[in-house]
Amino acid sequence: MGTSKSAQLLKRAVKIIPGGVNSPVRAFKAVGGGPLFISRAKGSKIYDADGNEYIDYIGSWGPMILGHAHPKVTAALKKALDKGTSYGAPTELEVTLAGLTLKAFPSMEMVRFVSSGTEATMSAIRLARAYTKRDGILKFEGCYHGHADSLLVKAGSGAATLGVPDSPGVPQDLARLTYNATFNDLDSVRAIFEKAPAKIACVIVEGAPGNMGVALPKVGFMEGLREITKKYGALLIMDEVMSGFRLCYGGAQKIYGIDPDLTCLGKVIGGGLPVGGFGGKRAIMELLSPSGPVYQAGTLSGNPIAMTAGIETLKLLQAKGTYDRLFKTTNALCEGIAEIAARRGVPVHVAIAGSMFTVFFSERPVANWPDAKACDTARFGRYFTKMLKNGIYLPPSQFEAVFVGLAHTPKDIERTLEAADKGLKGI
Ligand SMILES: *Cc1c(COP(=O)(O)O)cnc(C)c1O
């Protein structure tokens, strides 16, 4: 199968778009080769410019949990389009999606919608700083919370993949306010608080990290963060942009029984359109403009088309048995890959969080960024390339999650495992 059209498009793109892509994770830099240019997608399949079909396990990096172009979502969007695409005024759709969100996340008493996960985390941090009247923030090395300045310090995802966890252009004076701890290591968090007990406004943590690959919180870790933040008067922000509606209908906080002060959402909540959201306790949220002085705004925030996609997606996810089906598919895939790897003598560790997983090319489980960084990324690259050749479209980095969706069929799983049998051979 040829990919000459993608190659031609990349040639044109790199001249006028930096790196030829509008988000760095889309480049194939870490695995070699150029990215595929996509022309359409339906259900579990994605088609490139040359017409090749792939089983898609990126799902737009999380949002497409229902599969591509779900008929019910598409029908609702077509109807919505005829009513106008943006008003710059409030709509009932926003109230509806806010209601659905608060119901799914009982820790949230109010929510505000934005257009991306980055805006959600950036705004949540501003709010935490204003509420606590402190400037410091604490995050975890290898976690990714979008590309706001304060958060591009020891960041995961594309920043880790491309070797720029600390981005140039972030003022030193600002980076100095970002403290980094080690995920799954409460002592590293305590040590920072003990040194700067009254300086840290918030701890921000991914509900279930997927941006260093999937790393599961150890028993007691999230509870520990809640305890420590309470003790020192800091807020706990759970970034559920990726984990929200992925681990269950709700997020990691429901699974771990954590009551964070603020929560950030994105990805699935927009059903493939640009939606982010942040919310939490009323006393904090009411500081937001126009009810309070903390400024935050967006011309296209709460856009009616985007709200429609979110509402339809959440409604469909509420159907009985949805998540059981999703987890069954995910587990079948993971068990199959682990079994093949063992047979082929390739040491892997498969980490699963609900409907996302990572095959780490590692002898041991990955609990944090130092573990993830130690994986055999060259071997991952060879696996990725072989899988792609066999029609399986995986995230082009060891440090990302594979996303399983409701459109993935038993036949898809069978084809994927056949590909994995070839993909893990002799690498
Ligand atoms: C993707 C992601 C973000 C950023 O969301 P964008 O919509 O890409 O800006 C933030 N936090 C987490 C945990 C994410 O996975």
The ligand as an ORCA input file, in Angstrom:
! r2SCAN-3c Opt
* xyz 0 1
  C      -5.057     16.435     26.112
  C      -4.862     16.861     27.496
  C      -4.849     18.219     27.860
  C      -4.889     19.316     26.846
  O      -6.073     19.357     26.118
  P      -6.083     20.101     24.690
  O      -7.518     20.040     24.291
  O      -5.156     19.337     23.817
  O      -5.618     21.490     24.926
  C      -4.781     18.540     29.193
  N      -4.704     17.587     30.139
  C      -4.698     16.279     29.832
  C      -4.649     15.268     30.920
  C      -4.768     15.866     28.498
  O      -4.716     14.567     28.207
*
